[in-house]
Amino acid sequence: MAYHDDLLQQALQLVHKEPKKPKQASLRRAVSTAYYALFHLLISEAVANWSRKNLRAALGRAFDHNTMKAASNRIQDRRQFPFSGKDPAVVAALNTVAKTFAQLQEKRHTADYDNTTFWTRTDALAQVKSAEQAFRAWNPIRREQIAQEYLVSLVVKRRD
């Protein structure tokens, strides 16, 4: 199983770790781990396009959380990406992935750094399920041109 799949599975396990009274640490780690599962899925997909397998791990280190979030937010902006003539189902799936990435990153920041936020199992599970949904949305579109363009945008810092 790939690292990102392991992370997603671990996030689900963390949500259910304590059946009666879940610990905040478990719920927070579940949210954070769900984000990292999607983060590593997208990096894995992007670097898989690099023909030199022995350099893929090094290339993966070039990805930046802020650049990835900015690219994900741009994908959702129809003025910047009108996707004219593209299959609406592919566009919708790509938007699901991009939107989920940006939202999960924000939730991860809350889970990791905001100790005033109380997480319920329902809240944490919703975040893990959103990551699962993004994984499912990604799989059928991963080879589409607009998905591949998205992957490139995740590593290339936009110059205005």
N, C-alpha and C positions, 0 to 999 in steps of 0.2 A: 504494500500500500504506500502511496506517495505521502510525503511529509504533510502536505496541505490536507489530505484526507485524514491522516492521523490527528491533526489538530482539530478538525471539525468533529471527529468522533470524541476526542478528549473534552471539547467544549460541552458536548451533550452529556457526557459522563459527569462533568463537574456540576452541571445544573441539578442532576439527580443524586449527587454524592451523599447528601444527608437527607433521608426520606421525610423526616418529620419537621425538623427545624433547620433549614439550610443556613449555613454560615455565609456571612457577607463575603468572606474571602473566596469561597467556592463560586458564588454567583458572579462576583467581579472578575475572577479569573476566567469564568466561562465566557463572559462578554468579550474580554480581551482576547482570549484564544479564538473565538469565532472570527474576530477581525483579522487576526494573524493568519487564520486558515485561508480567508479570501485573498489577503495580501500575498501569501506565498503561492496560491493557485495562479494568480495573474502573473507573478514573476516567473513561475515555472513555465507557463504557456509562452511568455515572451521570449525567454532565453532558449526555449526548445527550437526556435527558428534559427539560432546561431549554429552554423555547421560544425564548428569545432567543439565537440562535447567536453573536452578537458578544460575549456575556458568558460563554460556556462556558469559555474559557481561564481567566478570572479565577475562576470557580467552582471549577475544577479545582485551583487553588492552595489551596483550603480543606481539602483532604484531608491527613490526618496519618497517618504510618506507624503510630504506636502505637494510635490510635483504630481504624484499619483492622485491625490485628492482634487487638485486643480484640474487635471485632465478629466477626471470623472465628472466634475461639475460642468465643465465645458461641453461634454458629450450630451448632457441633458438640456443644453441651451439651443433651441431650434434656430435661433438667429445665426449661431456659429456653425451648427451642424444640422442643416435642414433635411438631409438624407433624402433628397428628391429622387424618386424612381426606385428606391430601395424597398425590399420586402418589409411591409409593416410589422410582421411577426419578428423578423430579425432585429429591426430597430427597437421594438418593444423589449425584447430580451436583452439587448445591449444596454438599454436604459435601465432595466432592472439591475443589472450587474453594476453599472456605474453609480446609480443612486444608492444602492446597498453599500457599496464600498465607502462612499462619502459619509453616509449615515453611521455605519459601523465604526468608522474612524472617530467620529464625534463621541459615540457611545463608549468606545474604548478609553478615550481621554477622561470621560466622566468616571468610568469604572476604576481606572488606574489612579486618578488624581483628586477626585472630588469625594472626600470622606463624609460630606454632609448629605449625599444622596443615598437613600436606603433602597436597596434592590430587593424586589420580590422574585420568587422563582418564576412567576408569570412574566415579569419584565425581562429577566435574563433569558428565559426560554424563547421569548419572542425574537431576541437578537440572534440567538443561535439558529432559530428557524429561518430568519431572513438570510443568514449566510448559506444555509442549505438550499434555499430557494435560488440564490444567486449562482450556486454551483450547478443546479439543475438548468437554469436559464443559459448558462455559459456553454455547456456541453454541446448542444446542437448548433450553436453559431460560431464556435471557436475557429473554424476555417474560413468563415465569411470575410470578405475584404474589409468591411467596416469594423469588424472585431479585431482584425489584424492591425488596422490603422489605430484603433484604440490602444492596443498593446504597445505600439511604438510611442504613442503620446504619453504613456505612463512613465517612460524613461527620459524623454526629451523635454527639457525645460523650455517652455514657451518664451520666445523673445518678441516683445512688442515694439 
